[in-house]
Amino acid sequence: MPSRLSALDASFLYLEEATTPMHVGGVAVFDRAGDGFDYDRLVELIEQRIALVPRYRQKVRHVPANLARPVWVDDPEFDIAYHVRRSALPRPGSEDQLTDLVGRLMSRPLDHTRPLWEMYLIEGLAPAGDGGAGRVAILTKTHQAMVDGISAIDIGQVILDVSAEPRATPDELWMPRPEPTDGQLVLDAISEAVTRPTEIVDNVRVAAGDALATVGKLAGAAGKVLTMARTAGRRAPGLPLNAEISTQRRFAMARTDLEDYRAVRAAYGCDVNDVVLAVIAGALRTWLMSRGEPVAGSSAVRALVPLSVRGEGDVPSSATGGSLGNRVASFLVDLPVGEPSPLVRLHQVTHQMREHTDTGDAVGADTLVRIGGFAPPTLHAVGARAANGMARHFFNLVVTNVPGPQFPLYAAGARMLEMFPVVPLAKGQAVSIGLTSYDGGIYYGLNGDRDAMGDLDVLAGMVGESLEELLETLRQTG
């Protein structure tokens, strides 16, 4: 019998709309050194590794009359060239051109008649600094319905190695299993309905778009998140971050050094995550003021923040064999954008995070795993799933922070230089912020609605300025 989608995974298929495509993405930039890294080598690498992620050769089949949730079936016409695509930037291959292309590609929904993923090799990216070899970028898009458990692995993860010498993978002859007929799917659905009659109710709820009822039925996970939101005491502030969104996106990036965050942490006795949120609060404050928005002393931006709570010393032993950990917590945090002092902003964020931890308001790892699957490159999807399971008026934006390995990774011998997450927007959310630490850097990916966030690049540029404000407090006290 084919593997059936969970009620939650199926809900993301049913709830997908033109303005809210349900795929999560990532942009990785590689050094095109040595003998080069081209499309043919990428396709060859994926052909060698795709057996490690069998879901990526499967598509969704719907059961007639929605008698049961859809199932995963092997795609007998699987065409890797359809999923792995090639694009190029015109000269000069600037970062603005890259982010514009990423925004356009992420705006397009995935083809639901095929396996729910795409990968783009983007060539023509200008070298960093003066001289040197050119760079290439890889953009991945994966539907949230594929993030289905703690063992979920993303295609962007399996192509990475811990050394420039690719690890050997055994050859495997893949033969797709015969696709079931509509009659077989109906018989399987009837059989399940006899043994588990509550499935019928869940199927109706999912097909009708009642995602919250479905999540609550499954594990009570979303209910716990909603309870936490209600205890926040008030609705999220009305801000330009909440708007009716279009089908088109903008993307922006920001780069910072991990050592700067560690220096602030050491000086003020907080966590790196606290510093990150204080930096975002400062950037949002400056951005709001640049727009002429009223910013009073009590002004706040409420963020939904799923975080890995893995210790900094717990790094994976390899790109795919080691785990980045699955200890996850989620918080609603009021970012103090009305506070002019960067140090006071940090103290306020730190106090909130400690209060969440001390009072047990955090949603634990097991709960978040039930909300969405966890894997190092797909933890950003956890935040997106939690966002889609909550009423929009409880928060203003999603901030996801995924700790990555602090050593270089490679794909087909090419060194990965940077990695930027692309977190999808929830309904009514004009921007989402994802960040990933990797090999000494912290990389921000900002995904925004094209109409509502015409100045997304301005907000991205203010991330570095906000961090510099915190660093200046160290110099003043030093």
PyMOL commands that set and color helices and strands:
alter all, ss='L'
color gray80, all
select helices_A, chain A and resi 7-14+39-52+54-57+64-66+80-83+95-107+144-146+155-158+182-195+198-207+211-218+221-230+258-268+272-290+342-359+365-371+376-388+392-394+456-477
alter helices_A, ss='H'
color red, helices_A
select strands_A, chain A and resi 3-4+23-31+58-61+71-74+84-88+117-125+135-143+249-257+301-308+328-335+397-403+410-411+414-422+431-438+441-449
alter strands_A, ss='S'
color yellow, strands_A
deselect
rebuild
show_as cartoon
